[in-house]
Amino acid sequence: MYWEQLTTKSFQEKVLNRINTAILPTGSVEAHGMHCPLGTDNIAPIQFVAKLEEQYQDRVIVLPPVPYGHTWDLRVWPGTISVSNRALSQYVAEVGVNLSRWGMRNIVVMNGHGGNVGALQEAMEPMAEAGMRAVLVNWWLDYSKDILHITEGQGHAGEDETSVMLAMAGSWVNMPDASFNPYTPKFRVKAEGIQDKALRHATTGDGRLGTRDKGERIIEVVVQRLSEMLENLWADNLFTEAR
């Protein structure tokens, strides 16, 4: 079910005391190479969540997405919209805490943008203090090992993300504009004027290697892992124990 599609009456009948898990997609509006849409980081989590909703219609409720994120490094590229970490963290935290009023015990933040990670981790703490269990999923990071069985590499508008966009929104991708960034920083660094190498053409990795077939395979494995995560969450199976 989708939160915004319900009336107050149907929410009371279908959700209260019946569903305790909400999923919140988060992303950004930013340059993704010269070939992928500005909404790439929203398209991916929204579509992953849609597949979960099809699978667990009676167990999860999907929240309207938070479409703007913290993307300081890409702010120089046309079309990018960046908000501060503080604003994003507080906004998401307040949304999450409000869910507890309506019986949500679990919130899964389905994130599509790397620049959001710090703010979202901070936002999880007030949710936990409100008695909720907050889960943060960064699909390209958390399932990187699986993805690298499919692609040669990963990157911002790189092979993996381009492939996923070709599978999800192929008509919005212009592959002739895909490019390769040969530069990799030796350590974590922020400085004005280094974007031409750190994010050459608003890319890291090699977007030219993306294919729809690879994207479909990535989507399949990510949805499988997300399903396993939900099943473990509901079973209170949160830890792996070393032996």
Buried (B, 14 or more C-beta within 10 A) or exposed (E): BEBEEBEEEEBEEBBEEEBBBBBBBBBBBBBBBBBBBBBBBBBBBBBBBBBBBEEBEEBBBBBEBBBBBBBEBBEBBEEBBBBEBEEBBBBBBEBBBEBBEBEBBBBBBBBBBBBBBEBBEBBBEBBEEBEBBBBBBBBBEBBEEBBEEBBEEBBBBBBBBBBBBBBBBEEBBEBEEBBBBEEEEEEEEEEEEEBEEBBBBBBBBBBBBBBBEBBBBBBBBBBEBBBEBBEBBBEEEEEEEEE
